[in-house]
Amino acid sequence: MPDSVDTAAQRAATTPDVPPATQKGRSSGRAFFYPDVSDAEWNDWRWQFKNRVTTLEELAAKLPIPPHELGLRREVLSDFRMGITPYYLSLIDADDESDPILKQVVPLSDEYYFRAVGEEDPLGEEKFSPVPGITHRYPDRVLMVISNNCAIYCRYCTRKRTMYDGATPEVELDRMVDYIARTPQVRDVVVSGGDPLNYSTQKLESILSKLRAIPHLEIIRIGSRVPVALPQRIDDELVEMLQRYHPLWVNVHFNHPRELTPEAARACDKLSRAGIPLNNQAVLLKGINDTVETVKSLCQGLMRMRVRPYYLYQCDPVRGAEHFRTPISKGIEIIEGMRGHTSGLAIPTYVVDAPGGGGKIPVQPQYLLRYDEQKGRAVLRNFRDKIYEYLEPGYLRDEIRPPAPRPQETDEPTAEPVAEIEVPPPVVGKSRWVRKGATARREKK
Ligand code: SF4
């Protein structure tokens, strides 16, 4: 009999490297921040949404703010909203100024000092916008921004330009749907925001049903941070509605292993059970998740929750977020530190979104050290820094190698690097593993 949703979620999130949010001894957790809130309120996403911390006064009642920083933070908020759900706030350690959850959502003085550094629209989304809300950058897919509201406001957000107080988004849904309907090469739409899952189920359904009625639109993807910040929103009514619009995918956005709570795991499990594939898009953030251990722990935790680590984004050079940016070498170091040390399924693609709208560019450690197409030879490096030669089809040596000696009891890989193998003299004769013509071709040379 399959596990219940709760059992599976519990198992996914309760592991040694995923500490529960309410770990004893920390100034953290629901009991610490919201001792008088009932279960009914806490588990009601509307209560969570309504009780978000959105002002400095509300924040100061929960977390210490140095008095000299009040003015700076107020200035920052006039430019980019704050919103923290009680649930997400409960993950913060109030005693730790450098808490990785806190730094994602609480405006700090660095944001003020860097307020003039960076771009308003670092990805040129508006430059590639045929109608308001649509970005059409790649040939077969479009981004559709349907709101400027989020459950939480991440301080590094690329679209913060639309999220100041009083901003009214140009959400012209019918024009957006019409553009997709009259553009037959669009087979895939990413519905994003803001956060689409902040909408009521009925309103979201009215958008999805219009999209699904477009015959050439194959895939609908929703980008959402709700499973991370407001997991209570993933209720039965929402999930039953979403599964009527398959093939539908959800891209989630977990950045740190401490976000992988039983509540988040339960939300993801509900979506997965409705047949919705989940992919995670993390952002690499200085002082938050910029170590191999943190990203590895995050990705392994996601795998337990059946969420595929999809992208690790280099933080965009958006205005006021300079303090979150790492050098690209940090991202390469993290991917290199994971490759070979955990399943390839757990390794996201590290990408830099090209400034000005060039699109995502994958950046990887260099494993192909030399490649000679004429000689059919590649020199490769493995995760232990050992060097191997790989011969392309038609270039295998005309020889039979003796079996490799039995390895000692060790965790070293059984295959030896080519460079260290003593190559025996070639065996004269034909090997049935060598393609006909290969020997003759080499002799001619
Ligand atoms: S949830 Fe997404 S869109 Fe909203 S503030 Fe965070 S990164 Fe930006």
Boltz pocket constraint, residues with backbone or C-beta under 6 A from the ligand:
constraints:
  - pocket:
      binder: B
      contacts: [[A, 149], [A, 150], [A, 151], [A, 152], [A, 153], [A, 154], [A, 157], [A, 158], [A, 159], [A, 160], [A, 193], [A, 194], [A, 195], [A, 225]]
      max_distance: 6.0
